[in-house]
């Protein structure tokens, strides 16, 4: 069976999340009340950190299937070589969160670029990077789809400081979703840096990071700091001004989730150190950068394509309170 898409393409029927199947379930409205409380905190503090054990019932309440939770823990095994880093594998997909048509859909692939002007200072700044595409197994996982919906419900109508050359008149948001594995292998001289660029921003409006798995990680590995925007872009974590640190969180357990207003904070992440030096340390995350569509003249040098992905399309309904 195939399902018609708005652009005339068809897609195979999959077990995509359909939140409307749960709208007569009392648990659904308990879930929505929980999300709205988190949204209120997000409005006030401009970030939230939700522990994985609290995320599980939220995602189930949005319709995520039980079997998909376990499958998600190993999905990063399907990522491919990063174009500029030898200690990371990754996959990348572009999605549109559309509050006007109330759906989330897959967009065609484009290169990914961040620049110094967007507070991203690294050896690959301003370079168009082409990542391996998100796999169908990742895209069709209902936990991943519920995470996208959760994020949309949290940031909807949250006032933000506009970034240059983004279309804030649009009802659409572009969500760039990375699945990445950072690893340290001392025997091969490979040392993982979740944020080699030091203190930075990601050129988005709302950023979400979710832990999928980790192994052999020391307790001080991969700690995330949120910094006042007065902190110097590119400075290493070891040289930051303590008075400018606004928050410290650490993803340690499956589905630990951080969402923050990217233009309100700069951020940094400490290195990945192995607990046992003779074994590989690894950390698997899902990161979703969400922003308004680019307009002509954007500093990255190209605008967003809003065309549907023809080979691996996806569309799920978006429920709004």
C-alpha positions as CSV (number, residue, x, y, z in Angstrom):
1,X,0.0,0.0,0.0
2,X,1.3,3.5,-0.8
3,X,0.4,6.9,0.6
4,X,0.0,10.0,-1.6
5,X,2.4,12.9,-0.9
6,X,1.5,16.6,-1.4
7,X,4.0,16.9,-4.3
8,X,2.5,13.9,-6.2
9,X,5.0,11.3,-5.1
10,X,3.9,8.2,-3.2
11,X,5.6,6.4,-0.3
12,X,5.3,2.9,1.1
13,X,3.0,2.5,4.1
14,X,5.2,2.2,7.2
15,X,4.6,2.2,10.9
16,X,5.1,6.0,11.1
17,X,3.9,7.7,14.3
18,X,0.3,9.0,14.1
19,X,-0.4,11.1,17.2
20,X,-4.1,11.3,16.3
21,X,-4.4,7.6,17.1
22,X,-3.8,8.4,20.8
23,X,-5.9,11.6,21.2
24,X,-8.7,9.7,23.0
25,X,-6.3,8.1,25.4
26,X,-6.2,9.8,28.9
27,X,-2.4,9.2,29.0
28,X,-2.0,11.3,25.9
29,X,-3.4,14.4,27.7
30,X,-1.2,13.6,30.8
31,X,1.7,13.6,28.4
32,X,0.7,16.9,26.9
33,X,0.4,18.4,30.4
34,X,3.9,17.3,31.1
35,X,5.2,18.7,27.9
36,X,3.5,22.1,28.5
37,X,5.1,22.3,31.9
38,X,8.5,21.7,30.3
39,X,7.6,24.3,27.7
40,X,6.9,26.8,30.5
41,X,10.3,26.2,32.0
42,X,11.8,26.5,28.5
43,X,10.1,29.9,28.1
44,X,11.6,31.1,31.4
45,X,15.1,29.6,31.4
46,X,15.7,29.2,27.6
47,X,16.8,25.6,28.1
48,X,15.6,22.3,29.6
49,X,17.3,19.1,30.5
50,X,15.1,16.1,30.8
51,X,16.5,12.8,32.1
52,X,16.0,9.7,30.0
53,X,13.8,7.9,32.5
54,X,11.4,10.9,32.3
55,X,11.6,11.0,28.5
56,X,10.4,7.4,28.0
57,X,6.8,8.0,29.2
58,X,6.6,11.2,27.3
59,X,7.6,9.6,24.0
60,X,5.3,6.6,24.7
61,X,2.5,9.1,25.3
62,X,3.1,10.6,21.9
63,X,2.8,7.1,20.3
64,X,6.4,5.7,20.2
65,X,6.3,1.9,20.0
66,X,8.0,-0.1,22.8
67,X,10.1,-2.1,20.3
68,X,11.6,1.0,18.8
69,X,13.3,2.1,22.1
70,X,15.7,-0.9,22.0
71,X,16.2,-0.6,18.3
72,X,17.3,3.0,18.7
73,X,20.2,2.1,20.9
74,X,22.1,0.5,18.0
75,X,20.9,2.6,15.1
76,X,24.2,4.6,15.1
77,X,26.0,1.5,13.9
78,X,24.6,2.4,10.5
79,X,26.4,5.8,10.3
80,X,29.2,6.5,7.8
81,X,32.5,8.4,7.7
82,X,32.4,12.0,8.7
83,X,33.8,14.2,5.9
84,X,36.2,16.2,8.0
85,X,36.7,14.4,11.3
86,X,38.5,11.0,11.8
87,X,37.0,10.3,15.2
88,X,33.3,10.6,14.2
89,X,30.8,8.7,12.1
90,X,27.6,10.4,11.2
91,X,24.4,10.5,9.2
92,X,22.3,13.5,8.3
93,X,18.7,14.2,7.3
94,X,16.7,17.4,6.7
95,X,13.1,17.8,7.8
96,X,10.4,20.4,7.7
97,X,8.3,21.1,10.8
98,X,5.3,22.9,9.4
99,X,2.9,24.5,11.8
100,X,0.6,25.7,9.0
101,X,-0.1,22.3,7.5
102,X,0.5,20.6,10.8
103,X,3.0,17.9,9.7
104,X,6.6,17.0,9.8
105,X,8.1,15.8,6.5
106,X,11.5,14.8,5.0
107,X,13.2,17.3,2.8
108,X,15.7,16.6,0.0
109,X,19.4,16.5,1.0
110,X,21.6,19.5,0.8
111,X,25.2,20.2,2.0
112,X,25.7,21.4,5.6
113,X,27.6,24.6,6.2
114,X,28.4,26.7,9.3
115,X,30.5,29.9,9.3
116,X,32.6,32.0,11.6
117,X,29.9,34.7,11.3
118,X,27.5,32.2,13.0
119,X,29.9,31.8,15.9
120,X,31.3,28.5,14.6
121,X,35.1,28.7,14.4
122,X,36.8,25.5,13.2
123,X,39.1,24.2,10.4
124,X,36.0,23.4,8.4
125,X,34.1,26.6,8.9
126,X,32.4,27.8,5.7
127,X,33.1,24.4,4.0
128,X,30.1,22.7,2.4
129,X,30.1,19.3,4.1
130,X,28.2,16.3,2.6
131,X,27.2,13.7,5.1
132,X,25.9,10.1,4.6
133,X,22.1,10.3,4.6
134,X,19.8,9.3,7.4
135,X,18.8,5.6,7.0
136,X,15.2,4.5,6.7
137,X,15.6,2.5,9.9
138,X,16.5,5.7,11.8
139,X,13.8,7.8,10.1
140,X,11.0,5.2,10.6
141,X,11.8,4.7,14.3
142,X,8.8,6.1,16.1
143,X,10.9,7.2,19.0
144,X,12.9,9.5,16.7
145,X,9.6,10.8,15.2
146,X,8.2,11.4,18.7
147,X,11.4,13.3,19.6
148,X,10.8,15.6,16.7
149,X,7.2,16.1,17.8
150,X,8.3,16.7,21.4
151,X,10.8,19.4,20.4
152,X,8.2,21.1,18.1
153,X,5.7,21.2,21.0
154,X,8.3,22.7,23.3
155,X,9.5,25.5,21.1
156,X,6.3,26.5,19.3
157,X,5.7,30.2,19.6
158,X,8.7,30.7,22.0
159,X,10.0,34.2,21.4
160,X,13.6,34.3,20.2
161,X,16.2,36.8,19.0
162,X,16.2,36.6,15.1
163,X,19.3,35.4,13.3
164,X,20.4,37.2,10.1
165,X,18.8,36.2,6.8
166,X,16.3,33.7,8.1
167,X,12.6,33.9,7.2
168,X,10.7,34.6,10.4
169,X,7.5,35.2,8.5
170,X,7.4,31.6,7.5
171,X,5.3,29.0,9.4
172,X,7.9,26.3,8.5
173,X,11.0,25.3,10.3
174,X,14.0,23.4,8.9
175,X,15.2,20.7,11.2
176,X,18.6,19.3,10.4
177,X,19.0,16.0,12.2
178,X,22.4,14.4,12.9
179,X,23.1,10.9,14.2
180,X,26.7,10.9,15.3
181,X,29.2,8.6,17.1
182,X,32.3,10.1,18.6
183,X,35.0,7.7,19.7
184,X,38.4,7.6,21.3
185,X,40.8,4.8,20.4
186,X,44.1,5.3,22.3
187,X,45.8,2.4,20.5
188,X,45.3,4.2,17.2
189,X,46.0,7.7,18.4
190,X,42.4,8.8,17.8
191,X,40.9,11.1,20.5
192,X,37.3,12.1,20.3
193,X,36.1,15.6,20.6
194,X,32.3,16.1,20.7
195,X,32.9,19.8,20.1
196,X,36.4,20.3,18.6
197,X,35.4,23.9,17.9
198,X,35.3,24.8,21.6
199,X,32.8,27.5,22.6
200,X,30.4,27.9,19.7
201,X,26.8,28.3,18.3
202,X,25.2,26.2,15.7
203,X,23.5,28.8,13.5
204,X,20.1,27.6,14.6
205,X,17.2,28.8,16.7
206,X,16.5,25.7,18.8
207,X,19.0,22.9,19.4
208,X,18.2,19.5,20.8
209,X,20.7,16.7,21.8
210,X,19.7,13.2,22.9
211,X,22.0,10.5,24.1
212,X,21.4,7.1,22.4
213,X,24.3,5.1,23.9
214,X,27.7,5.4,25.5
215,X,30.5,3.0,26.5
216,X,33.7,3.2,28.4
217,X,33.3,6.9,29.2
218,X,35.0,8.5,32.2
219,X,32.7,10.5,34.5
220,X,34.1,13.9,33.3
221,X,33.7,13.1,29.6
222,X,31.3,14.9,27.3
223,X,30.0,17.5,29.8
224,X,28.0,20.2,28.1
225,X,28.3,23.8,29.3
226,X,26.0,26.7,28.3
227,X,27.8,30.0,28.2
228,X,26.8,33.7,28.2
229,X,27.1,35.1,24.6
230,X,29.9,37.3,25.9
231,X,32.2,34.3,26.0
232,X,34.8,34.2,23.2
233,X,33.9,32.0,20.3
234,X,36.4,29.2,19.7
235,X,38.0,29.3,23.1
236,X,38.8,25.8,24.5
237,X,36.7,24.6,27.4
238,X,39.7,24.7,29.7
239,X,40.0,28.5,29.1
240,X,36.5,29.6,29.5
241,X,35.5,32.3,32.0
242,X,33.7,30.5,34.9
243,X,31.5,33.6,35.6
244,X,30.1,33.3,32.1
245,X,29.0,29.6,32.5
246,X,25.2,29.6,32.8
247,X,24.5,25.9,33.1
248,X,26.2,22.5,33.2
249,X,24.6,19.2,32.1
250,X,25.8,15.8,31.2
251,X,24.1,13.1,29.0
252,X,24.8,9.9,30.8
253,X,21.8,7.7,30.2
254,X,19.7,6.6,27.3
255,X,17.4,9.5,26.1
256,X,18.9,12.1,28.3
257,X,17.7,15.2,26.4
258,X,18.8,18.8,26.3
259,X,17.0,21.6,24.4
260,X,18.2,25.2,24.4
261,X,17.7,28.5,22.5
262,X,20.8,28.4,20.3
263,X,21.0,32.2,19.9
264,X,20.7,32.8,23.6
265,X,23.7,30.7,24.6
266,X,27.0,29.6,23.3
267,X,27.9,26.1,24.3
268,X,30.9,23.7,24.6
269,X,31.4,20.0,25.3
270,X,34.4,18.4,27.1
271,X,36.5,15.7,25.5
272,X,35.7,11.9,25.4
273,X,38.1,10.0,27.6
274,X,38.1,6.2,28.0
275,X,37.5,4.7,31.4
276,X,39.7,1.7,30.4
277,X,42.5,3.1,28.1
278,X,42.9,-0.3,26.3
279,X,39.3,-0.2,25.1
280,X,37.5,2.1,22.7
281,X,35.3,4.8,24.3
282,X,32.2,5.9,22.3
283,X,29.3,8.2,22.6
284,X,26.2,8.0,20.3
285,X,23.9,11.1,20.0
286,X,21.1,12.4,18.0
287,X,21.3,16.2,17.5
288,X,18.5,18.3,15.9
289,X,19.3,21.9,14.8
290,X,16.0,23.7,14.1
291,X,15.7,27.2,12.5
292,X,13.6,29.2,10.1
293,X,14.4,28.7,6.4
294,X,17.3,30.7,5.0
295,X,16.6,33.5,2.6
296,X,18.7,34.8,-0.3
297,X,22.0,36.3,0.8
298,X,22.4,34.0,3.8
299,X,26.0,33.8,4.9
300,X,26.3,30.1,4.1
301,X,26.0,31.0,0.4
302,X,22.8,29.1,-0.5
303,X,19.1,29.0,0.5
304,X,17.1,26.1,1.8
305,X,15.4,23.7,-0.6
306,X,12.0,22.9,0.7
307,X,11.4,20.1,-1.8
308,X,10.4,16.7,-0.6
309,X,12.9,13.8,-0.4
310,X,11.9,11.5,-3.3
311,X,13.8,8.4,-2.4
312,X,13.1,8.2,1.4
313,X,10.0,10.4,1.9
314,X,8.3,10.7,5.3
315,X,5.3,12.6,6.6
316,X,3.7,12.4,10.0
317,X,0.9,14.6,11.4
318,X,1.7,17.2,14.0
319,X,-0.8,17.7,16.8
320,X,-0.9,21.2,18.3
321,X,-2.7,22.2,21.5
